[in-house]
Amino acid sequence: MTDLFHSNSETFCLNCGFMKSRLSRDDPPAFPHHLLTTNDPPSDLEVAQVQGILDTLHDHVSDLDASINDVGEILAKLRSRRKNTVDEIHRGRAILSVIRRLPGDVLGEIFSYTTPDESHRRVIDRSPWVLGRVCSQWRAISVSLSTLWSDVDSSLPLPVLMSQLERSKGCGLTIRLIYSETEALDPLIDCSTHWETVDIEMGVNMLPLLDRVYGKVPMLRHLKCRDSTGVGSCTSFQIAPNLSTVIINGKAMLRLPWMQLTRLRQRVPSIDDLTQLGSARNLVELSLTNTVSLSLSLARARELPEAVILELPLLRVLYIEDGEFLNFLLLPALENIYISKRPSSLAAFIDRSMCRLRKFTIIDPDVSTVIRVLDCASTVIELRLQLTTKHPGPFVSYLTVPSSFNADSRPPCPELRSLSLCTNVLDDHQSSQVVRMVESRLHSSACSSLSICRILDLENSKLVDYAYKTLDELRGGGIDAEWLPEKSARRRLIDWREEYV
């Protein structure tokens, strides 16, 4: 069937492109040539002739304008038809889409990776809610997967919250409790037997509510409690047979099943609290903040009772702000330690605990302290230091293995494989020292090869010339080398800390 488009001035065939319009008329007559090439005045007859030509040209312009408008309409119609055709193509491709043919169990596995992170938990226009708006099949699958609904946000409207609790169907719940969200607290408290991970913001009126969960948290594994007011002691989690990880921020005071904990992060505000910490003998990871004031209190005590020396026989990872607190710890299994202040007690601690440390992160030590510590830590594999000294050269020289060393000699840190050095004073000469040190360890038979070298430059906002030179030399030797300028270096320092806290 012929598809014609009609307008006031023309007919256009959408199939073959034929156009019948006033554009096909003869060309208009020309002006008298001698009047175009001279400045002679026209005669009366020529004036009438020129005026007639002008009228004809005006008519022709009108025809052209009309044709342009008609072509615009034709173009708009063609574009509309093209869009509709492309939409049809998309719809057809959707029919053939692989995801449309996936089995329900595979779709469910994919859905499990769509749950929002912490920053987006409060948006109901995200997974899992949005999955049910795609099609009936997706809705049926998402509703049937209780684990998709296990991360419960107490800020949701009550009907939505109740729907989510119903869909979770008794699987372990991750919830956040804030007392200001009173409407949601009762249903969340009532389902405490299914709590698995709980984040609580304590308040003066929260304790009576939490009393209702005493002995009713059999699935609880992870507990985070925040309290900036010190509302009192909470005993609600004293009976929690599966509780293994606890994070305590602020002034929260909790009675816990200390013996079964394996991971703990808390402030240590007083000597009295050391007793309960000493009871946590199964801890594997421990993060202690606000330890400066406590270590000072312990140091000033006239008599230090034997109980003050805390032995945690299974602890492998320790974050501690004040290194002086190490004077009161005995950790024979420790492998990984982060110290942010005053690491001078670390050497004595290593000797006393007889631990085999594998990873150090030390912030702002002096070079002599680092060397003294490393003399006691021959088992270290990874070393991360932030040195603010103006002369890091002695430390680099300490790690350099002389060519005279043989396989029977014992260089410093013979098992060292990864070094991260953060400084704001590493110049061209000192960079060359680093290269020579790495090469000496790479070629020495007396120690393991140093295969990873990171330099964190706190002084320069971009890589300087000698940084490129250093990287070329290190990478040329097969080293995994990285030089981070100021902004990236500060981000990496934060990453170091966040591994622990």
C-alpha positions, 0 to 999 in steps of 0.5 A: 500500500502506498503511504502518502503524506499530504500537505497544502503545497505538496504530496510526499511518498513515504515509501519511494520519496517522490515529492510533488510540489510547487518546487517543480515550477519553472525558474523565475525570469531574470532581471535585465542584464544591463541594469545589473551591470551598469548604474543606468536608470531603468525606463518606465517599461523596465521599472514595470518589468523589474517590479513584475519579476520581484512579485514573482520572486516573492511568490516563489519565496512563499512557496519555498517557506511553505515547502520547508514547513511541509518538509519539517512536518514530514521530518517530524513524522519520520522521526516519530515513526523511527522512535516507535520502531526503535521502541519496538526493537527494544521490546523485542530484544527484551523478549529474547533477554537472557535474564528473562529466561533465568531460573528462579533460583539463579535470579534469587542469587542475583537479587541477594547481591542487590541489597543496599549498603549502609548509606542507602538503607533508608531509601525504599526505592531500592532493593529489595522493595524495587524488585517487586515493581519490575514484574510479577515473577520478580515480585514473587521471587523477591517476596519468597527470599526471606534473607532479602528482607533481613536488613530492617530499618526502624525509620520505615513507616510502621505498615512498611516495617511490619510487611518487611518483618513478615517477609523476613520469615524468621531469618536472622535480622540486622536492625538499628534501634534508635529510641526516637523512632518509638513507633517501630521499637515495639515490633522490633523488640518483640522479634528479638529472638531473630536478632543477629546483628544489632546497632543500638543508640542508647538513651535514658528511655531505652534501658526499660525496653531492652530489659524485655530482650533479656535471655531472648537473643539466641541468634545474636552474633554482632552487637554495636552500642552507642551512648554519649550520655552514660545512661547506666548499665545494660544487662540485656545481653548478658545471656546471648549464647552466640554473641561473638562480636561487640563494638562499644562506642561512647560511655555505654556500660554493658554486661556481656558474656565476656568469655565467649567474645572473639572480637571487641572494640571499646573504650577503656574508661577506668581501672575497674573495667579492666576486670571484665576485659581480662575475662574475655580470654577468647578474644582474637581481635581487640581494638582499644581507644581512649587508653591514654588516660587509663595508662596514666592512671595505672602508671600512677597507682601505688600498687599494681595488683596482679589482675592489672596484667591482662593475659589474652592467650588467643589474641592475634590482632590489636589496635591500641591508641597508647603504646604505654598500655602495652605494659599491662598486657600479655599477648603470647599469640599476637600477630598484628598490631597498630599503635597510634601513640607512644610505641616505646613500650613495644620492645619490652612487650614483645620480649615479655609476651614472646609473641611472633608479630607478623604485621606492624603499623606504627604512627609517629615513632622515632627512628631509634624506637623503631630499630629497637622494636624491630631488633625484637621482631625478627618474624615481621612480614609487613611493616607500615610506618609513619615517620615524621622525623627529618632524618629517616635515613638511619632507618633505611640504612638499618634495613639495608643488607650489606653485600658481605652478609651470607645465608648464615648471617642474620639481617634485620627483619629477615622475613620482611616482604612488604614495607609502607613508609609514610613521610614528608621529608623523603628527598632525592637522596633518601629516595635513592637510599630506599632503592638501594635498601630494597635491592639489597634485600632482593639480592641477598640470600640471608633474607626474604625478598622485599617484594612490595614497597609503598611510599606515602608522600605527605609533602607533595601534592603530585609526583615529583621527578625523583618519585618517577625515577624511584618507581622506575628503578623499583619496578625494573627490579620486579618490585610491586612499587607505589608512590602516593602523593599527599591526598592519596597518602592521607587517604591510605593512612585512614585506610590503615586505621579503618582496618582495625576500627 
